């Protein structure tokens, strides 16, 4: 194939992009080519691509696998590299076998070939370069196919035949200096550098005209915020040699059929719109809106879009969209915030990372998205990981979760990308700028119809060079002008007073100043120079989140379980985050040293909970001086001790339930700075006639304070509810129990704190991007001497559709607080925790003589045949 033709494809004449869609299977417009591939390294093939791409080609030692999958993924699934995550096994892999090219090969069949039809072969994503053959004909080479985030579409109408066909792809791995998929200090790099077909492959059939990337945008009526003016856009391409009269039709459930007729020149490809001026049915009265989590239901509309030529359907796409409008605002301090459907919201999110081999199954992705919703979060940040398919976006749409997407800081630091560091990310040079701008445009077209996507982000720590930023703005707004764009996630370098100011777009209006290591609860309320509760903190967190004991045992060999050693450090982050030292320094001073791994694992859940909760609560209590916060991180790419609300095995830790508690849409919050209790209301409506019940207990469960105050909570607001007085005889460690109740004295929300009269103090003058070091420590060691409490448990199990529901009633039969009780369902055969699991609360504390019922749901098809129940508490008998 001539280079000029390939260049035309790259520049957008034939390179088309397609959003998440469900195509009518009966029409056979899309044939997924994701199963039954074979791979092998070049040194074992010793044959040219033209031979490999012949259907009759045979070779005995090909390794079978399905895509999307990197080379390492297929090798692991075929049985190589067992126990890879135990100890330091992954560090022992010889990666020399991955420094050569690898072949991917597939044979597929076409039945009832339409000789007048148009066939396109689409590669949704490959890493890093490729030569591609179809039936002995090379259709692309490495001079054009480069980069992990481009989507490659080739017209193969003249190459495919009736019956068997074959594809051969020679994948060239990235080398140092290539801007590839990458992890930073989160985990080790994959030995194969994630080379391979990391996204799927499709064969797309149409007649004269094809359609791609249907997209519905919304303008809401500002008078009532329910009536919506919709505009439908779809990318239409004429593959014929003639000018064609085309009719685009869209059948929208609950709205009706809209259409538009136009002419498309031979070879022309462009976005076509249908506006309310074209068809008044697109003015929708009392629209069902798509809302983020806890603001309303994420309603979706089904839509079938088709292109007709000469009265016949040329192609058809079945998809969904949401009616919602995103706005950006600037607060008085110059920080950005966001509104959805006219309502302001605090962004409460966490940073997503893909499996280190990009091997997350659809089931695992969906479970994680459901975890995010369950924790009362409303946002996921994707930095450099865009998903191996559309599963995460579909799930976010359905669960009402916002997604912000951008490139990784992997492309900004020499240690990772192998390019010299400047003030900008490492994409430079005219050709490279064009390639990366087009690849970003590919992703926008791929994702633009998802209501969950609310923000396009470019750089992480650094801005793109001005030439790239300007081109990105042009390319993106050319296909989507409905969302804000963020040039970078950081606005200033720590220790300076000047803003990281873009020549193109000005100040980013957001911050990314840490911390990433452990800081105590009070930090989030008192810090005013770095990560504290002001503005939008695009990534931050209190550092390590050690998982429960069951997960620790899956990564640390038995003879290395205690004391903490280099094997534990291996399963931390990297570089600045390569050990638990900072965490242990504060942990031991605040809670007292643990005497064994069992005590350390459980006490770490107490610390996890206590550390994460005030981060989210401080941003909630400071609405809208604080506009949002992204916890670094949500999940883990491999089994580790750092930055996770649940671990690689989907086991929630203490931080999971601390987050869930902190992000309750109605909440009572203790402010560690001013010793006051704040109320929080995230809902769209005022909440009146509530009462706040405040109890203070000493270490021996003696009641020192018992007060009740009436409250009315304004929508999307927070405020002071009660100021705790100074109390005599309180001791250094004490407890505060908060309950919001309604007029029927029914519990609306609760919150329980373990506190110290000895304050944590910080050395703000020594703050770095990593953390603010401590000067002095709160004393919570009193919990080590808490008197025992007697707790009885009773369980009930029922089936509700596809889920099994578990109900655990906990009864405190003593006059002592039962502190930090974990409730769990285990596989009786393996004694492992059953996950994914959705407890409405966990790690709960019971006041003297209190009874509390907590419930969980587990998908019935994930439930072992025999289960057993467990409760563990810090001081229960």
N, C-alpha and C positions, 0 to 999 in steps of 0.2 A: 504494500500500500504506500502511496506517495506521501512524503512528509507534509506537503501542503494540505492534503485532505485531512491528515491527522490534526494539523494545526487548526483547521476549520472546526473540527470536532471540539477541540479544547476551548476555542474561543466562543463556543456557545451556539454555533449554527446547528450542529447535530448533537451536542452534549446536552441532554435534557435531564431534569431531576424530577423525582416523584415522591410525594408525601406518603405518610402512613395511610394505607387504604386496604380495603377488602374488595377484591375484584370478583365479579360474578364468575364462579368456577365453570358454569355451563358455557360461558362465552369463550373460555380459554384464551383470554387476552394476556395473561401472565402465567408462565410456566416456571415455577421455582426450580432451580438447578442446584439445590443445596445438599442433596443426599448422594451417597455412594461415590465419593471422590477417592482418589489414590494419591499418595505423595511419596517422594523419594529424593534423596540428595543427589546432586549432579554427579558426584564421583561414582555412584552406583548405577547410573543410568547410561552414561556414555552414548548418548544418541541425540540427534537434532530434534528441534521442536516440530518440524514438519512430519517426522515419523511418529512422534508421540501423539500427535493430534489426529492420526488416522484411526477410525473406529476399529479396525482389525488389529491394531497394534497390541501385543501381549508382552508382559514381563512378569515373572513369577514373584519377585520380592517387593512389590509395591505394598505400602502400608495403607490400609483402608481407613476411611473416616468421613464424617459429615462436616460441612461448613455451615455457618462461619466458624473458623478455627485456625489458630496459628499453628505452626509446625509443632511447637511444644505441646499444644493441646491435643493434637492427634496422636502424638507419640505417647503422651500420658494415658490417653483413653485406650490406646492399644496395649497397655500393660507396662510400658517402660517407665522408669523413675518412680517406683512405689515408695511410699513413706517419705515423700519429698519434703514435707514440712516438719518432720520430726527432727529436733535438734538442729544441727547445721548441715543436714544432708544436701540442701540446695546449693550450698557453697562448694560442694565437692564435684559438681557437674563439670565435665570437660566441654567447654563451649566452642571448641575449634570446629566441631562438625557443623556449626551454624554460621560459620564465616564464609561459606560457599553458597551458591544458588541451590534452591530446592524447587522441584517440579510438583505442580498440582495437575491432575488429569481427571477428566470425567467423560464418560460416554452417555449420551442421552438420545431419546427418540422423539421424532416429530411425526405425528400421525395426521393424515389428511393435509399435507402441505398445500398451502394456498400460493400458487405460482404468481398471482398478482398481488399478494399481500406483502406487508412490510414487516421484517423481523429485526429486532434490535437486541443485542446482547449487552446487558448491563452488569458491571461490577460495582457493587455498592461501596466497597472499600478494600484496598489491598495495601500491604506494607512490605517493601518500600518502593521498589521499581519492578517492572515486569516486561517481559516479551510474551505476546499472546498469539496463539494459533487456533484456527478453526478449520477442521477437515483438511489439514495440510497447507493452509494458506495463512501467512502471518498477517494479522490485522492490526498489530500495534507493537511498538518497540520501546526500549528503555529511554530513548531520547524524549519521549512524550509522556509515558506512563510513570509518573513519579509523585510521591507524596501520599500520606495515609488518609487525608480527609477529602480527596477528590473522588468524584463518582464518574465512572468511565462508561460511556454508552457508545456502542458501535453498530452501525447498520450492517447486518450480516445476511441480508436477503439473498445476495448472490453467492453465498458460501454454504448455506445449509441445504440439506436434501431431505427427501422423504425417507423415513426410517431412521437408522442409526447415524449419529453425528458425534464428533469428539472435540473437546476443548483441551488444550495444553497450555499451561501458564508457567513460565519460568520466573520465579520470584527471586529478585536480587535483594539480599539483606541490606539494611542500613549500615553505614560506616560512620565513624566519628566525624562530626560536622554536618551530618544529615539531620534535618528537622523531622524526626520520627515520633511515633507514639512513645511517651516516656513517663516514668515515675521519677520522683525526686527523692526527698529524704523520708518517704513513707515506707519503703520496703526495698529489698534487693531488686535489681533489674532482672527481667526474664532472660535466661541464657540465650534464647534465640532472638532477642530484641524485638519480640512480637512480630516476627516476619510471617507473612502468609496472607491468605484470604480471610481477613478478620471480620468482614461482612459478607453478605450473601451475593449470589449471582442469579440473574433472572433472564429469561427469554421473553421478550415482549412482542406481541403480535397486534397489528392493526391493519386497516385498509389504507386508503389514501392519506388519511389524517389521523394523527395520534394526539392524545391529551395527557397532560401531566400536571401534578401539583395543584389540584383544585384548592381554593383558598377563599374563605369568607371573612370579611372584616366588618366591624361594627361601629356605628356612631349612635350613641344613646341620646334620647331626648332629655335635655338638661332640666326640663320642667317636671318630669315624673320619674325619670331613670328606669322606666320599664319599656317604653316604646323604642324600637330600634330600626335604624336604616341600615340594611345589609348591602354589601357589594360583593359579588362573586367574581373571582378571577381564576382563570385557568390558562396554563401554558399550552398552546396549540401549535402543532408542526405539520406542514404539508410535505409529504414525502414523494408526491407525484411530480411529473414534469410539466404539469399544467396549473394554471390558476384555478382554484376550486371555490365554489360557493359552499360555505360550511354553516351549519346550524348547531350552536351549542345549546343543549337543554339541561336543566337541572330540576329534578323532582325532589322537593324538600318536604319531609314528613311534617305534617301539621301546618305547612305554609302553602304548598302547591307547586305547580309547574311554571318555571320561567324559562325564557329562551331568547336567543339573539342570532340573527343571520348576518354574515359578513363574507368578504372575499379574502382568500389567503393565496399569495403568489407561490409559484413553484419554489420549493426549498425554504420557504419562509417559516420562521419560528418566532412567536411573540405571545405575550400575555394578552388575553382578551377578557374584558370585564362586562358584567351585566349589573347595572346600577338600578336604584329605585326609579330613576328617570326612564330607564328602558322598560321596567315592569313594576307597577305599583305594589305587587304582592311582596316585594322586598322591603316595603314599609310594614314592619311587624308590630301589631298592637299587643301589649301585655306579654312581651316575650319571656320565655323561660330562660333566665340568665345562668351563666356558668359562674360559680362562686368558688373562691378558695376555701380551704378547710376551715370549718367553724364559723364561716360568714354566711353560709347558705349551701344549697345543693349544687353540685357541678353538673347542671343539666346539659345534655348534648342533643343535637338534632342529626338525624340520618339524612343522607343526601345521595342521590344517584346522578352523576354527571355523564353526559354522552355527547359525542360529536357525530353529526349526520352529514353525509355527502350523497347527493342524488337520491335522497329519501331513504337511505340505508344507514344503519349504525356502523360507524367506522371504528369506534372504540368506546368503551364505557367503564366508569370507575364508581364503585360503591364506597362511600366514606362517611365521616361524621365531622361535626364542627360544634363549637360552643359560641354562644352570643355573650360577649364580654368586652369591656373596654379598659385598657391600661392607660393610666396617666402618671406622669412624673411631677413631683413638686419639690421646691427648695425651702427648707425651714429657715428660721431667722438667723441661724448660725451658718447658713450656706451649705448644709448637708442635704443630700438627695433622699427623698422618700417616694412612696408609690401609693396610688389609689387604684382600686378595682371597682368598676361600675360606680364611680363617684365616691366610694367609701375609703378612707385612709386605713391602712393596716400596718402593723409592725411586722416586718419580715422576720420570721423565726425559722431558720433553716440549718442545714448541715451540709458539709462537703462530701460529695459522692466520689468513690473511686471504684473502677472496675476491678475484677479479679486480675491478678498480676499476669495471667496468661490470656486475658480477655475471654474467659471461659464460663462466665456466669450463665446458668441456664435461665430460660424464660421463667420457670417457677421460682427460682431464687430471686430474680429481679422483682417479680410481682410481690413476693413476700416482703422484700425490703421496702418497696414503695408503701405497702400497707403498714409496715412498722412506722414509717415516717408519719403517716396520717394518725396512727394510733398514739404517737407521742405528742399529738396536738401541734406538730410543726406544720408550716404551710409552704415550705420552699426547699428545693434541692439545688445546690450549686454543682454544676459539672465543670471541672477544670481540666481540659485536655482529654476527657473521656466522653464520648458522644453516644455510647451504647453500640453493641454489636448488631443490633437491629432496633426496631421501633418500640420494643416492649416497654421500656421505661417511660416513654412519652405517652403511649396509650394508657398505661396504668396511672400515670400522673393526671391525665385528663379525667379519668374515671374517679379518682380519689380527691380531686380538687387541690392539687399541689402545683405551685408555681415552680418553674425551672429557669435558672439563669445559666447560660452556656458560653463558654469561651475557650481560648487556647490555654495551654499549660505554661507555668513558669519554667518548665523544662527547657523551653526555647529562649530563656533569658540569662542563663548562667553557664559559664564555660565548663564547669565541672560536669555538667549533664549533657549539653548539646555540642560541646567541643568547639565552640566559636568564641572569639574574644569578646569580653564584656564591654558594653557601652551603656549610655543612659537609656537605650532603647532595646526592645526585643530583637532577636538576631536575624529577622527577615530583612534582607537588604538586596540591592541590585534590581534593575528594571525587570529582568526576566523572572526572578524569584518573587518579586512583589506581585507581578501579574498572576503567577501560578497560585500563590497563596490567597490572593483576593478572589480568584475564581473558585478555589476550593471552598472558601467560606460561603460564597454565593451558592455553591452546590448544597451546602448544609442548610442554608436558609430556605431554599426551595424544597428541600427534603422535609423540613419541619414546620414550615410557616403556618400550616392549618391547625396546629395543636394549640388549643387555648391555654395549656399549661405553660408554654414558653412565653415568658414575659419580658425578657431582656437579652439582647445580643451583646456579648462582652468580647473585647479583643484581647488585650494583654492582661496578665495577672499582676505581677509586681511592677512591670514596666509598660510604658506606652509603645505602640508601634511607631516606626519612623513616620514622619509627617506624610511622605508620599504614599505609604501603605495605608495609613488611616484615612486619607482623603479618598483613595480608590475604594477602600472597603465601604466607606459611607455611601459612595455613589452606587456601587454594585448592590449593596444591601437594600437601600431605600428604593432602588429601581425595581425590586421584586417584593419588598415589604416595607411600607412606611407606617405600619400600625403599631410598632413597638419602639420603646426607647433603645438607644445604643449607648454603651459604656465603653470608653476607650481603654480603661485599665481599672483594676480593682484597688489601686493605691493612689493616694493623692500627695503624699509627701514622704521624704526620706527621714527616718527617725533622727532626732537631734538637730534638725534644721527648722527654720521658721518659714521657708518658702514652699509654695505649692508645686507639685509635679504638674506643671501647666502645659497643656497641649497647644501647639500652634494652630491646630485645626479646630478643636472643640472646647478649649478652655479647661477649667478645673473639672476633674472627674466628680467631685462632690461626695466621694466615699473615702473610706480609710481602710488600711490594712497594716496596722502597726503592732501586731501581736496582741497579747502574748501567745506563745505556743507551749510553754512549760508551765509547771504548777504555780498557781497563785491562789491565795486563800479567798474565802467568800467576800470579804470586805473590799477587795481590790476593785470589783466591778462598780461599786458605788463611789469610791473615792478617787479613782484615777481620772485625771483630766488631760493627760498628755499622750496617751497611747490607746489601749484597748477598752477603756471604761465606757460607761453607758451614755454615749453621745454619738450622734451621727449614725451612719450605716457601716458597721464593721464587717467587711466582706469575708474575713476568715480569722478565727481566733479560738482560744479555748484554754482550759486549765491543764493541758498536758496529758500525761499517761492516764489510761483507763484500764487497769489490770482486769482481765476477765475472771469469771468464776473458776473454781478449782477444776471442774470437769474439762474446761478448755485448756487450762494450763497443762494438764496431764497429756493433752494431745500434741503438744509442741516441745515440751521439756522432758528429756529422758528421765526415767525413774531415779537414777543415781545422781541427777543434777537438780532435783526438785527443791532442795533446801541445803544450805542457805542460798540466797540470791547470788548468782555468779555470772560468768561471761556468757553462758548459754542463754540466760534470761536476757542479757544485753543484746545478744544476737537477734532476739525477737522483739527488740525495740525498733525505733526509727534508725536513721543513719546520721552520721556527722554530729551536729549539735545535740541530736536526740538519740544517741546511741547507747544510753543507759537510763536506769531509773534513779540515778544519784540525786538529782534535784528534788524529785518527788519524795524519795526516802528521807531526805534531810528534814523536810517539813512534816512528813507523815510521822516519823519517829518522835519528833518534838511535840507534835500536837496530840497524837493518839497513844504514843508509847510503842516501843518495839514489839513486833510479833515474835512468838516463841516457836513458830513452825509454819509450814506452808498453808495448812488449813486455816489457822488464825489469820495469817496475812491475807489470804484470798478473800475471806469473809470481811475482815476489817477494811480491805481496799474497796469493797462495795459501799461501805459506809462513807468512806472518803470520796469515792466517785460521785455519789449522790449529793453529798454536801458541797462539793466543788462546782458541779455543773449547774445546779439549781439556781444559785444567785446570779449567774451570768445572764440567763434568760430573764430572770425576774427583774433584774436591774434595768434592762432595756424595756421591759413591760411597764415598770413603775415610772419610767421617765418618758412616757409618750408625750409629744413627738419630737422632743429634743433628741431623743434616741429614735431612729427610724427602723433599725433592724440589725440583726446579728446572725452570722453563719458560724456554727460550731465546726471547728476543724478537729476531727472529721466525723462523718456519719458512720462509716463502715471501714472495713479493712480489706486490702488486696490479698492478704495472707494472714496466717495466725500470728498475732503479735500482742504487745502490751500497751500500745500507744494509740491515742486519738480514735476512739470508737465508742459508739453508743450501744452497739451490739457487736459481737465478734465475727470472725470469718465463718464460724459454724452456725451463725444466726442465734447465738445465745445472748439475750439481753444482759447487760451489767447494771450496776447501781446507777450509772449515769443515764441509762435509758429511762428508768422510772423517775429519777430526779428531773429529767427533761420533761417527761409527761406531766409531772406535778407542776413544774414551773410554768408550763405553757397552757394550763387550763384556761379556757376562754373567760371564765369567771374565777377570780382568785383572791385570796388574802395573802399578802406578801410581807415578810419581815425584812426591813431595811437595816443592813448591818452598819450603815453609816450613822443614822440619826436615831436608832432604837425606836422607830415608829412602825406601825403596821399600815400598809397601803392596800387599797382595793384596786382591782383591775377588771375592766369589762371590754372584751374584744368584740362583742356582738354588735349587730347593726341597730339594736334597740336598747333603750334605757331599761334598766332592771331596778324596779322599785320595791319597797317593802321587804328588804332583806335585813338581816341582823348579823353582826359579827360577834362571835363568842370567843373570848380570849382567856386562856388559862396558862398560868406559869407554875411549874413544879420544880422543886429542888431535886437533887440527885437521889433522894430517898423517897421520891414521889409525894412529898408533902405539898399541898396546894398553897401557893404564896399569893396568887391573884386569880380572881374569877370575875370577869366583867362581860357585859353584853351591851352593844351599842347598835342603834338603828342606822341603816344605810340606804341611800338611793344611788345607783351607779349609772352615770351617764354613758351613752354608747361611745365606743372607741376612745375611752378615756381611762385615767387612773387618778388616784388622789389619796390623801392621808385619811385613814379611818380612826386611828387610835395611837396615842403616844404612851409607851410603856413607862411607868414610873420607876424610880429607884426603889429597890426592895431590900429589906434587911434579911440577913441570914440566908442569902441566896446561894452562897458557895461559888467556887470557880466554874463548875460545870452545872448547867441547869437546862430546863426544857420549856419550850413555848408551844402550846397547841392552839391552832386557829381553826375556827369552823364558821363558814357562811351558811345560814339557814334561812328558809322562807317563813311565811306567816304561819304555816302549819308545823313549824319547827322541824321540817324535813331538811336533811343535809344537802346543800348545793355544792359545796366544795370544802375541802379541808387541807391543812398544811401543818406539818410538825417539824420543829427545829430543835437541835441540840446546840447549845451556845456556851460561851465562856465569858466571864466577867473580865478576863485578861485578854486584851485585844491583840490581834495580829497587827504588826506594824511593817511598813514597806520602806525600802530604800529607793525612793523615786528618782533620786539623783543618779542612780546606777542603772536605770532602766535601759534595756536594749530591745531589739526586735524579738528576742527570744522570750524574755520575761522580766519582771521586776523582782529583784531578790528580796528576801525577808530580812527584817531587822529584829523582830521579836515575834513570838508565836502565841496563839491562843492555847489555852490548856483544856483539852477535852479528855485527858487521861482518866478523869473520873468515871467514864463509862466502864473502865476495866474493873471497877469495884462496885458496880451496880448490884443491888440485891436481886435475887432470882424471882422470876414471875412464873406462875403456873397457868399455862394456856392449853385449853382443850380444843380439839379440831373435829369437825364432822364434814363429810364430803357427800356430794350428790352429783351424779352424771346423767345427762339427758342428750338426746340427739335432736338437732334442729336443722333440717335440710342437709346440706353438705358438711355441717359442722357438728362436732361434739362439744357440748357445754359442760364446764366443770364449775361447781360452786363449792367454795370452802368457807365454812363458818368458823371463825376464831373467837373463842370465849376466854377472856382473861379472868381467871377465878381467884385472883389475888388482889391485894391492895397496892401492888407495885406496877409501875409502867413496864410493859413488855416491849422491849426495844428492838426495832429493825428486824421484823420477821419476814423471811422469804418463804413463799409458797411455790411448790413445784410439782409437776407431773413428770414421772420418769418411766422409761422403758424398763419393765421388770427384768427382762432378760439381760440387757446390757448395763443397766443402772445409769444410763445417760439421759439427760434432759430431753424431753420431747419438744421439738421446735419445727417450724415457727409457732409461737404461742402468743396469745393476745390477752394478757391479764388486764382487768380494768384498773388495778392498782397492785403494787407489790412492794416488798421491803417496807411494810407498814409497821406502825407502832400502836399499841393498844393502851389506852389510859386504864387506870385501876378499875376493875370490874366491868370493863367495856366489852361488848360483843360487836364484831364487825364481820360482814360477809363480803368476800371478793370472788369475782368470777373470771373465767377464762374461756376462750374458744380456740379449738384446734381443728383443722380440717380433718374430717374423718378418714380420708384416704392417707393421711400422714400418721395416723394413730396406730401404734403397735397393738398386737392382739391382747397383750396383758400389760397393764400399767400399774404403777404404785404411786403413792402420794408421799410428799415430804414437806414438813415445815421445819425451818431452822431459824432461830433467833439469837440475838446477842446474849440475852440473859434469861432465856426461857428454859424450864426444866425439860 
